[in-house]
Amino acid sequence: MHMVIELTKYLMILMVGAYTYHAFRASVKKNKVSRDISYRWMTWFLFMLHFTGYFTMYIQLKNTKLLLLYAGEALVFLLVLFAYKFIYPGLSGLLLRNMLMLLSIGYIILTRLSFDKAVRQFYISAVALGIGLLVPMLFQRFAKIRNYGWIYGIVGVFLLVLVLLIGTENFGATSWITVFGLFTIHPTEFVKPLFVFCVASLFSKGADIKRVCAVTAIAGATVLSLVLQKDLGAALIFFVTYIFMLYGATKKPLYLIIGLWGGTVASWVAYKLFDHVKVRVMAWRNPFGYIDKEGYQISQSLFAMGTGGWFGMGLYQGLPTTIPVVDSDFIFSAISEELGGLFALCLILLYINCFIIIINVSLKTKDSFYRLLSLGFAVMLGFQVFLSIGGVIKFIPSTGVTLPFISSGGSSIVATIVMFMVMQGIYSEGKMPLLAGENHDKQVEQ
C-alpha cells in the first residue's frame, strides 16, 4: 500500500507538470496542428490525474461512494469537452482545459478533506458549467449587454447593502446570507462580474473627468460596502481591479500611482480601525510567538508545507485537517503538504497561464468594452490568487480569500465559471485571437 501511494504521488506530479508544459507550449505555438497535439496531451493528462487521485484515495478507504463521485465528475468533464466544442467550435480549447484541470485538482483535494463538501462542490459546479453554455450565446445575440453599466453597478451595491442588513457574521466579516436556514450564499462573489461589467460598460463610452468621477463614485460605494462588512480581502480585490481598469481606460499613469498610494493609506487606516486586521497582522509578523491562539492557523500552514517538501506526503498521509478553515482559505497548504511543492508550483503556473490568456484578449482587441472587460477579469483573477496564496505562505497577512476553482464555496465556483465563460463568449465571437497565430489560421480557413 505504501509503495502504491508513493508511486501515485510521483505520477501526479509528473502529470500536472506535463500538463503545465503543454499549456504553455500551446499558448505560444503558431501552428494549429502543433496546438491540437498539445490539446490532446492536455486532455489525456487531465483525465489521468483525476483518475490517479481518486484511485489513491479508494485503495486506502475502500469506499464505493468515491467511485460514484469519480464517475460523475469524469462524465461531466467529458460532456463539457464535447458540448462546448460542439456548440461553439471556435471556443478556446486552452482556457477550457485549464478550467477543467483546476476543477479536477479542487475535486481531488476537497474529497480528501471533506467528502460531503466535495459532493456539494461537484453538484454546484456541474450546474454552473451547464449554465455556462448559455453565456457565449448571450454575447452573440445580445449586443446591448454593454449598455447597462449603471444597472450593473446599482444592482451590485444593492446586493452588498442587503448583506449589511440581513447578513450573518463569520470569521469577523458579515458577508453571508442564509437562505431559508438551509444554505448560505456569498453575494460578494456574484458582485464581482457585475462590478467588472459596470466599469467596462461605463468607461467604454468615454473616460473624461466627469465620467471618471461618476464611475469612481459607484466603485467607491461598492468598496465601502465591503469595508463596512469587514470583508477587507474582497474590498482590496475590487479596489485594485478598479484602479487598473481606470488606468486601462484613461492611459494615465497618474491615476494608477494615486490609486495605489491611496490603497496603501486605506490599508493603514483599516489596520487602525479593525481589531481582526490587527490580529492577522500580528499573526503574520510573528506566528510562532502566538502559536497557541492568533498564530495557530498560519503556523500550522507553514508546518504543513514544510512537512510536504517538494514531493508531498501523498493523499491521506499528512495532517492538513489540523489547519483551521483548510478547505477554503488555506487549501493551498493542504495541496502543498500532500501533493508536494512541485505540484503547488505547477498550480501557480496554471493560474499564470490563465492570466496570460485573458490579458492577451485585452491587449489584442480594439473594442474598448471587451478590452476593459478582459483586463478587469484578468486583474481580478490574478490578484485573488496572489492574496490567497500569499496569505498561506506568509508572504502577506491572511485576507480570507479563496483559491479560484479549488477552494470550497458554491458562490465562488459559480461566479468564476461565469467569468471564464464570458471570456469564451468574447473569444468565440471572433473579436480577437487568444493565442499566437490564430488570426493566420482563421484567414487560411476563410
N, C-alpha and C positions, 0 to 999 in steps of 0.2 A: 504494500500500500504506500509506504513512504517513498519507494523508488518511483512509483507511478506519479505521485503528486509532484516529486521533484522534476520528473520528465515533462509533465504538462506545464509546469511553471516556466521552464525554459522555452517550451514550444510557444506559449502565449506571448512571451517577449519577442521571439523571432517573428511571429506572425504579425504583431502590431508594428514591429519595426519594418518588416517588408511592406506592409500596407502603407505606412507613412512614406517610405521611399517612393512607391508608385504614385502616391497622391501628389508629391512634389514633382515627380517626373512628368505626370500628366498635365500639370499646370504650366509647364514650360515647353512641352513638345508641340511643334508646329504641324507635324504630320498627323492627320486624322487616324491613320492606321495604327501608328505608334500609341496614340492616346487610347484607342479602343483596346489594344492589347493590355495596357495598364489598367483599364477599367475592368477587364475580365479577371486579372490577377487580384485587383482590389475586392471584387465580389467574392472570389474564392477565399481570400484571407478573412473577409468579414464573416462568412458562414463557418469557417473552420475555427476561428477564435471563439465565436459564440458556442459552437458545439463543444470545444475543449473545456471552456469554463464550466458548462453545465455537467459535462462528463466527470470533471474533477470533483464537483460537489456531490454528484449522485453516488459515486463509488464510496464516498465517506458516510453519507446519510442513508442511502438506500430508500429514499422517499419517492414514491411514484408521482407525487404532486410536482416534483421537479421536472419529470419527463413531460407532463402535461403542459407546464408553463413553457418549457423549452420549445415544444412542438407548436404552441400557439404563437410564440414570438417569431420562430423561424417562418411560419406560414405568413405572418404579417409582413415580414421582410420580403418574401417572395412576391406577395400581392402588390406591395408598394413599388418594387422594382418594375414589375410588369405593367401595372395600371398606370403609373405616372409616365413611363416611357411610351405606352400605347396611346394614351390620351394626349400627351404633349411630347411629340417626337423631338422637339427642339430643346428639351429640358437639359440642364447642366447635369451630366452624369457624375461629375466630380463632387459637386455640392450635395447631391442626393446621397451618394455613397458615404460621404463624410458624416452626414446627419445620421444615417443608419449605424455607422460604426460607433459613434458616440453614444447612441441609444443602446447599442449592444453592450458596451462597456458598463453603462449605467445599470442595465438589467442584471448583469452578472454580479456586480458588487452589491447592489441592493438586495438581491436574492440571498447573498451570503450574510448580509447584515440583518435583514428582516424580511422573511418570506411574504408576510401579509402586505407590507408596504410595496414590495416588488410587484405583487399581483395587481395592487391598486394602480401603481405607476404604469403597468402594461396596459390595463384597460383604458386609462385616460389617454395615454399616448396613441393607442390604436384608433380611438375615436378622433383624436386631433389629426392624425395622418389621413383619416378619411375625409374630414372637413377640409384639410389642406388641398385636396383635389380640386376644390372649387375656387381657391384663391387665384391661380393663374387665369382662370376663366373670367373672373371679375375684372382683372386688368385688361383683358382683351375686349370685353364687351361694354364696360362702363368707364369711358374716358373721363367723365365728370367727377370721378373719385378724387381727383386732385383739387377740386374746387370747394371742399368743405372744411378748410383749415380751422376756422373759428369753431365749428361744431365739434371737431375732434378735440380741440383744446378745452372747450367748456364741459364736454362730457367727461374728460379726464379729471378735471378739477372737481366736478360734481361727485365722481366716484371716490375721490380721496377725502372730500369733506364728509361724505356719507360714512366712511370708515371712522373718522373722528367722532361722529355722533353715535354710532351703534357698534363700533368695532370692539374686539376683545384684545386684551394685552397679553403678550407672550414674549419672554426674554427681554423685557424692558421697552418694547415697542408695541404700539397699538395699530397693527397693520392687517388684522384678520377679521373677517365677518363670518359668523357662524350661521349656517342656513338650516332652519328647522331643527336645530340641535343635532343634526346628523353628520355634517361635514363642514369644513371651513374652506374659504377661498381667500386668496391674497390679491385683492383688486389692483395693487400696485403693478403686478405683472401684466395685467391687461391694459393698464395705462401706458406702459412702455411703448407699444406700437402706435397707440393713439397720439402720444406726445411727438414721436418722430414724424408721423403723418401731418400733424398740426404744423410743426415748424417748417417742414419741407414745402407744404402747400402754401403757406403764407409768404415765405421767402422766395418761392418760385415766381411770384408776381412782382418782385422788386425788393430792393434792400436799401431804400433811402432811410434817412434818420428817423422820420416819423414812423415808418413801419418797423424799424429796429426797436424803437421804444415800445410800440404796441406788442410785438411778439415777446420782447423781454419781460413785459408785464405779466403775460399769461404764463410764460415759463417760470417767472418768479413765484407766481401763485401756486404753481404745481410743486416747486421745490419747497416752498414754505409749508404747504400742507403736509409734506413728508417729514419736515423738521418737527412740526407740531405732533406728528405721530411718533416721533423719536426714532424713525426709521432712517437713520443718517447714512447708512450704506446706499440705500436706494436714492436718497436725495443727492448724494455725491455722483452717482451714475447719471442721473438726469442733468445735473449741473454741467458735468464735463461734456456730455453729449451735446447739450445746447451750445456751449462755448465753441466747440469745433464746427458745429453746423453753422453758427453765426459767422465764424471765420471763413467757412466754405462759401457762404452766400455773399459776403462783402469783400473777400480777398484783402482784408485789412489786418495786418499782424497786431495792430494796437489793441483791437478788440480781444484777441487771444491773450495778449500779455496782461491786460487789465482783468480779464476774466479769471485767469489762473492766479493772479495776485489776490483778487477778491476771494477766490475759493480758499486760498491759504489763510486769509484773515478769518473767514467764516468758520474754518475748521478749528482755529484757536478759540473763537467765541463759543463754539459748540463744546469744546473741552471744558471751558469755564462754567457753562450753564448746566450740562447734563452729567449727573453722577455716574451713569453707566458707561459714559465715554471715558471718564476719569479711571474707572475700574479697568476698562480694556487697555488703556494706555499704560496703566501701572503693570498689568499682566504682561504686556508686550515688552516693556523695558526690563523687567526682572521676573520672568515667570517662575523660576525655581525659588525665588525668595518668598513667593506667595503660593507655593505649590499645594498647600492644604486647602485653599479656597479660590481666590481670584485667578491664580495662575495655573490651576489644575488642568483646565482644558488644553491650553497651549502646551503645557509641559507634557501631557500625555500624547499630544500630536507629535511633538519632537521626538519623544521616546519611540513612538510607533515607526516614524520614518527612519530613525537611526537603527532600529532593530531590523527593519526590512532590508536595508542596504541597497545595493544595485540590483539584486536579483529577486528580492522578496522572500517571504516565508512560505508562500503557497497558500491557496484558498483554505480557510479554516485552520491554518497553522499559527496564526497570530492572534492578538487580542485587541482588535480595533474597537470592539464594543465598549471598552473601558473609557473611550473618549466621549464626552457628552455631546449630543446632537451630531453624532458622526455620520448619520445617513443624509444630512442636508449640508450644514455649513462646513463640516470637516471631513467630507467624503474623500477628498484628495489624500488625506492621511491614511485612510483605510486602503486605498489603491496602492500607495507607496509601500505600506507595510507588507501586504500580502502578494502584490503583483510586482513590486520592485521599483527602484528609482529609474531604471532604464525604461520600463513601461510607462511610468509617470512622465518622463521626459518626452516620450513619443506622443503621449496625450497632449502635452503642451504644444508640440509641433503641429498636431492636427488642428488645434484651435487657431494657431498662427496661419495654417493653410487656409482655413475658412475665412479668416480676416483678410488675407491677401486676395482671395477670390472676390469677396464683396467689395473691397476697396478698389479693385480693378474696374468694377462696374462704374463706380463713382468717377474714376479718372477718365474713362473712355466714352461715356455718354455725353451728348451735347444737350440733352433735355434737362433743364435745371431742376425740375421736380424729382426725376429719377436719380439725378446726381446727388441731390441733398438727401433723398430717402436712403440711398445706398450708404452714403457717408455716415448718416445717423445710426443705421443698424450696425455698421462695421465698428464704430466707436463704442456703441453700447455693448456689443458682444465682447470686444477686446478688453474694455475697461472692467466689465463684470468678471471676466476670467482673471484679470490681474488682481482685483480686490479679493476674490475668493481664494486663489492660490497664495497670494501674498500674505494674507492673514494666517493661513495654515502653516506656512513655513517660517513665520515670524519676521517676514520682510517688512510688513506694516502691521499696525494694530488690527485685530479682527473686526470686521464690519458686519458679520452675519449675512453675507451674500452667498447665494447658492451657485453651484457649478452647472452651467447650461447643459441640458440633456442628461445629466448624470445624477445630480442630487435629487433626493425625494422631494416631490412637490408638484401637485397636479396643475396648479395655476401657472407655474414656471414652465412646465413642459409644453403646455398648450400655447402660451404666448411665444415661446422660442420657435416652435414648429411653424406657427403662423408667420413669424418674421422671416424664416428661411424660405417659406413658400411665396412670400411677397417678392423676395429676390428671384425666385424661379419664375414668377409671373413677369417680372421686368425682362428677364433673360429670354423667355420663350416668346415674348412679343417681338424679339429681334431688334431691340433698340441698340444693343452693343454686344461685343464678344466678351466672354468671361475668361477665355484662355487665349494664349498667343496663337495666331494663325487661323482662328476660326472665321475671320472675315474672308480670308482666302478660300477656305473650304466652301463657304456659302456662295461666293462668286462663281466657283467652279461648278457647283451644283446647278446654279441658275443658268 
